[in-house]
Amino acid sequence: MVFLEVEMPWNVLIDPDKLDAKGLLLRKAIIIRLLEDIANRKASKEHGYYVAVTALKKIGEGKVREMTGEVLFPVTFTCITQKPSKGEVLVGTVDKILKQGLFLKSGPLESIFLSEKTMKDYQYSAGDNPMFLNDKHSKLEKDTLVRFKIFGIKWIESDRHFQILATLAGDYLGPL
């Protein structure tokens, strides 16, 4: 996946007990809360997966919320993101094997489906250790590293992640 550095605006909410007359503790509280917010948000359709906050560019003037006493600070920061794209070649690990295909994991992508229909030379082999085999004795079993190509992407807003459809159709794709 391509790493991108994006500049983003954000609103950070700070509890009154975290406020301090010395600016350094306030800045620390804002950074910690921003990191927590980004970790909880996980990803967005526009930017992909949030990997790391790299710099806090600007902290705006805080506005006090009357009922709670919390202070809302508009901030601008830069962040490294990873966004999958159609046609991209990645390496993943086989996580689960079904008769219809297998699921892979690759970095932050945890929902990559490789259909048995896109694995032309492979046949499903059931048993205690299910796997896909081909005529050249190449195996796709749990924990196998696989080079694959993305041919479909869908953003799932409710879970804040991408679903990926993969294929082995192409040169140099398959188990490593």
N, C-alpha and C positions, 0 to 999 in steps of 0.2 A: 504494500500500500504506500501511497505517496504521503510523505510528511509535509504538512503545510503550517506556516505560521500566520495566524490571523489576529487582528486587533479587534477586541470586542468591548462593547459597553455592558455594564452590569450594575445592578443595585444591590448593595450589601447592607443588611440589617444588623445593627450592633445593639446588644442589651445595655441598659444603663450602667450596670455594675462593671462593664468592660471599659467605660469611658474614664479618661485620666487627663489631668491638666498637662502632663508631659506628652508631647505628640508621638513619641516613640511607641508607647504602649498602645495607643489608639491605632497607629499604623500596623502594629503587630496583630491586633485584634481584627482589623479589616482584612489583612492577608490570610489569617487563619480561617476566617469565615468564608472568604472567597474560595479558598482551596476546598473547604467542606462542601460549599454549594456546587462547585464544578464536579467534584467526585460523585455527589448525589445525582447530578444531572446526567452524567455518563456520556451522552452523545446528543447530537442534533442532526436533523435531516440535511441542513445546510452545510455544516462544518465537518460532520463525521464524529469520530470518537475523540474526546478530549484526553490528551496524553499528559501535558504538563503546562502549568502557568510559568511563563518565562520572565515577565516583567510587569510591574504595576506602574502604568504610565501616568495616571492622573487620579487624584481623589478630589471629588467635588465637595461643595458645601453640604453639610449634613442637615437633614430636616427632621425635627422631633415629631414623633407620633404622639398625639395628645393622650390617648387612652392608656398606652403601655409605657410611654417614656423611652421607647426604643428610638434609635436614630438611624435614618436611611441615608446612606452615602452613595451617590452615583460615582462609579469608578470606570476607568478605561484600563484594559490590560492586554498583553499579548499572550497567546496560547499556542502550543504546538498541537495539531490535530492529525488524525489519520482518517481518510475517507476512501472506502472501496470504490472502484470504478469498473464498469463493464469492459471486458477484454483483458483485464489485468491478470497476470500470472503470479500466483502465490504458492507458498508451501504451508501445508497444514498437517495436523495429526488426526488419524482416525479415532473418533470418540465412541461411536455407537454403530452397530451393523444390523441392518434389517434386510428382509428379502427384497424390498423395493429399492434399496440403495444404502448409502451410509452417510453419517454425519461427521463433519470435520470441525476442528477448531484451529484458528490461525490468529495469533495475537489477540486483539480484543474481540474478534469475530468468533462467536460461539454457536452460530446457527447457520452452518454451511451444509447444504444437502447436495450430494452427488448421486443422481439417480442411476439405477442399473441400466436404464435405456441409453445413458451417455457413456457407459463403459462397454463398448461393443464387444471387445474380446474377452470379457470377464463373465463368469457364471457364479451364481450364489452356491455356496457349500454350507449346509446346515450342520449342526452338531453342538458339542460342548463349547467349541471355539469357532463360531460362525465366521466365514470369510468369503471373499471373492477371489477366484483363481482364473488364470488364463492358460492357454496351451503351452506357453513357455515357462510354466511353473512360477509365474510371478504372483505374489499374494498381496491382497489388501485385507489386513486384519487389524484388530485393535492396537493402537499406538504406533502404527506404521506411518512414516512420513510420506506425504503425497504432494507432488507438484500438480496443480490444477489451474484451470482458467475460469474466471468469473463470466457467466453469460446472462445472469439475471440478478437484480438487486431490488429489494422491497424494504422500505422504512416502516417499522412498527412503532407507532407513536406511544401506545399504551405501555410498552416494555422498554422504550427508548433504545432500540437496537436495530440492526439491519439483518434481514434474512437474505441469504445468498444462495443462488443456484449455481452449481459448478459443473464443469465438464472435463473429461480427459481427452476430448477430440482435439488433436493438434500434436505438433512435434515436441518431443522431449517431455511429455506430460505422463504422469503415472507415479508408481512407488519409487522412492529413492533408495 
